[in-house]
Amino acid sequence: MAPPLTLTIHRAAHEIGGNCIELALGAERILLDMGRPLTAPKDARGLLPASLDTQRPATILISHPHQDHYGLLEEAPPTWLVRCGEPTRRLMQITMAITGRAFSHTTTSWRSGETFSIGPFQITPLLTDHSAFDAHMLLIEAAGKRLLYSGDFRMHGRKRVLVERMMRTPPPDIDILLMEGTNLDSDKPCVTEDDLEERFRDLFARTKGRVFVAWSAQNVDRTVTLYRACLKAGRTLVVDLYTAEIMAALAEFGRLPAPDWRQVKVVMTRGLRRRADNAFADGLVRSGQAIGATALQHAAEPLVIMTRGSLLRDYAAKGVTANADDAWCWSQWNGYLREPDGAFVAQWFNDAGAAADHIHTSGHASPSDLRAFAGAIAPKYLAPIHGVKWDDEQPGFPPILRLRDGETHTVAP
């Protein structure tokens, strides 16, 4: 008798993030992501799901370079192989190096649209739209069954055409769609990056002083949006060393702002300088593309300055202060403002009388787009993941295959 094809959601069946999903057929196993739970304390260890058997070989497929999808790689057995996109590999290495963690797994890169095999599994990565650069959906075929893993996606970013194209000509005969539901019953803003660009341009134009913006360095769409708005408003975008290294690493994969572009500067802060790639940082200094934090206080040119709690502490140590002519903008989910780092940033600027703004859009699909996408794919069953509202009544979706963390489902006998 042939071995069964089984599906186990080890984590993320009923939470946002921490994805770890297993497909097994005989002795072969693939794991869709190896994510760190969003709720885990910063230095917590021993977070692999209890249901995950670490004694058997497996290949890990990383859909995109966000911590809640790859953050437990360092806890996975070092003999397990990793496959992902080349930009994802580079971003994981940069981030882990800057945070003092080791990346020791043997990694092979894939190309979007090119099918590869792992034992009985045929896997086709499909580039998609998400706030993370190089995000992929994964089409998986085995034992006569076809599954589509959505990873994280949206339909209002700079790569939304990729999702629209898939919906027009969807992969046929999908048995199970493993789909995220981050924004179900959510009122998070889901406007386009083009809309944000115009809002930023307006903020930059009406602000007399500097504009400080808090955004994620790995949200490459947002870096592009801010740079384009700076060009329109005649301002220089100042990014930190980590962001500069990311942009340089991704330069061959798209037309992205780089340290040597006009109206871009890189601020060198003590905290990051100690941990960054020395050759890269030294090259920025020699080329004149780097500036010290003290230059932010009395710059002759109008600036848009990247910020977060750790950067503000480094800025303040060099005498940088905000004032009532400045503005600050939170360009992330506003829930992070209730966390210590966000609260510190808000207090720092509010105490100085700087004007505040919130210009952001979600990295995940809106509720209506989730329904439209699932309807276009038309799977036999939808297996919910990466959401907290799936157990509420959710009309407008295909038949639901509701699994719990650690529960094994036989896809094909």
C-alpha positions, -999 to 999 in steps of 0.1 A, spaced: 0 0 0 13 34 -9 21 58 20 -4 86 26 1 123 19 -5 141 52 -8 177 62 0 190 97 -2 226 108 23 226 136 17 263 144 -4 292 129 -37 274 127 -52 299 150 -26 327 155 -10 353 133 26 344 125 49 316 137 41 295 106 53 259 106 33 236 83 44 200 73 36 180 42 48 144 45 47 115 20 66 83 31 101 92 43 100 127 27 89 158 45 87 195 35 81 223 60 64 254 48 82 281 69 99 279 103 85 310 119 90 326 153 57 333 172 50 370 173 41 367 210 74 351 220 97 371 243 127 385 225 153 361 239 131 330 244 145 297 232 130 262 228 101 275 207 98 247 181 63 233 181 60 202 204 43 183 176 73 187 152 95 156 150 131 168 148 145 133 145 134 128 109 150 146 79 131 175 64 135 204 39 124 238 49 108 261 24 109 298 34 82 318 18 96 352 26 121 369 50 99 380 79 108 366 114 74 351 119 82 329 88 119 321 93 128 331 129 132 296 143 157 284 117 185 285 142 166 261 164 160 236 136 184 207 131 214 220 111 212 190 88 178 201 75 181 218 41 166 252 34 152 265 1 140 300 -7 145 329 -31 180 343 -34 169 378 -20 153 360 9 186 342 17 205 374 16 180 393 38 180 365 64 218 365 65 220 402 69 194 403 97 207 374 116 243 388 114 232 423 126 214 407 156 243 384 165 227 351 154 242 324 132 228 312 99 243 277 94 219 258 72 228 248 37 205 268 15 195 265 -22 178 293 -40 148 290 -63 134 311 -91 98 322 -93 78 301 -118 104 273 -120 93 239 -107 117 218 -86 115 184 -69 120 173 -34 115 135 -35 78 130 -45 70 167 -42 68 190 -71 71 226 -59 66 258 -79 73 291 -61 52 321 -74 63 356 -66 36 376 -49 27 410 -34 36 415 2 54 441 24 83 417 25 106 417 -5 107 384 -24 75 369 -10 62 337 -26 32 315 -28 40 279 -32 22 254 -55 28 219 -43 19 187 -61 22 152 -48 3 119 -48 -21 133 -74 -31 162 -52 -24 200 -56 -21 224 -27 -15 261 -28 2 278 2 -5 316 1 22 326 25 16 363 33 1 384 5 -18 415 -3 -34 432 -34 -25 468 -29 13 470 -30 37 477 -58 35 441 -70 -3 437 -69 -3 428 -106 12 394 -97 -19 385 -76 -43 399 -101 -27 378 -129 -30 347 -108 -66 354 -101 -73 358 -139 -56 325 -147 -55 305 -115 -37 272 -111 -64 246 -119 -77 218 -97 -65 230 -63 -74 205 -36 -64 226 -6 -57 263 -3 -36 271 28 -45 308 31 -36 335 56 -64 355 72 -45 383 91 -69 410 83 -102 392 87 -127 415 106 -99 441 107 -101 478 99 -64 482 91 -58 506 62 -54 488 28 -47 517 5 -20 516 -22 16 526 -19 9 552 -46 -17 568 -23 9 568 5 34 584 -18 12 614 -23 4 617 14 41 616 22 48 642 -5 22 665 11 36 660 46 71 668 34 60 699 15 41 714 44 67 707 71 91 735 77 118 714 95 129 678 93 105 648 90 113 618 110 97 585 98 95 552 116 92 523 91 106 487 88 139 484 69 126 452 53 95 469 40 112 477 7 80 490 -9 79 516 19 115 526 13 107 531 -24 75 551 -16 95 574 8 123 579 -18 98 588 -45 81 612 -23 114 628 -14 122 633 -50 89 651 -55 93 673 -24 130 681 -29 142 663 3 170 639 10 162 605 25 184 595 54 184 557 61 204 537 87 232 514 80 210 483 82 186 496 56 215 507 33 230 472 35 196 457 26 192 480 -4 227 472 -16 221 434 -13 189 437 -34 202 460 -60 204 434 -87 168 423 -81 150 455 -88 153 493 -93 156 502 -56 170 532 -38 207 527 -31 233 546 -10 249 561 -41 216 575 -55 210 612 -54 190 625 -24 201 595 -3 224 595 27 233 568 53 236 578 89 263 560 108 253 553 144 273 537 172 249 509 178 248 496 142 284 505 134 296 479 159 276 451 143 275 459 106 297 445 79 329 466 83 339 465 47 305 478 36 304 505 62 339 516 55 331 519 18 302 542 26 325 564 46 352 566 20 326 574 -7 311 603 12 277 587 13 277 583 51 270 610 76 273 611 113 243 616 136 255 651 145 249 662 109 212 656 114 208 685 139 219 715 116 217 701 81 215 727 54 193 705 32 157 694 40 158 658 54 135 628 59 152 608 86 146 571 94 139 565 131 131 540 158 138 538 195 174 525 192 182 551 165 167 579 186 189 570 215 220 571 193 208 604 178 202 620 212 237 609 223 251 631 195 230 661 205 201 656 181 168 670 193 134 676 177 115 709 178 81 723 168 92 729 132 97 691 128 72 664 121 73 627 128 54 599 112 46 564 123 46 543 91 39 509 107 8 493 123 -3 517 150 -6 488 175 32 489 178 29 524 194 15 507 225 47 487 229 77 501 248 98 511 217 68 527 200 58 545 231 93 559 236 94 572 200 60 589 204 70 605 238 103 617 224 87 637 196 56 648 215 77 663 243 94 684 216 61 696 202 67 680 167 36 674 146 25 637 144 11 618 115 3 581 108 8 571 71 7 534 66 -10 505 47 -12 469 57 12 443 44 -18 418 42 -48 415 20 -81 432 31 -111 410 41 -127 416 7 -95 407 -12 -91 375 8 -126 364 -2 -120 375 -39 -87 356 -40 -101 324 -24 -131 326 -48 -108 329 -78 -86 300 -68 -118 279 -61 -101 251 -41 -121 221 -29 -112 231 6 -96 261 23 -74 254 53 -72 285 74 -38 297 88 -22 329 101 -53 345 116 -73 349 148 -108 353 133 -112 321 113 -135 305 140 -160 334 136 -186 329 110 -168 338 77 -193 338 47 -180 340 12 -152 314 14 -149 280 -2 -156 250 21 -134 252 52 -111 225 63 -105 236 99 -74 220 115 -58 227 149 -21 230 157 -5 196 157 -35 178 140 -26 156 111 -49 154 81 -47 128 54 -48 145 20 -45 114 -1 -46 77 11 
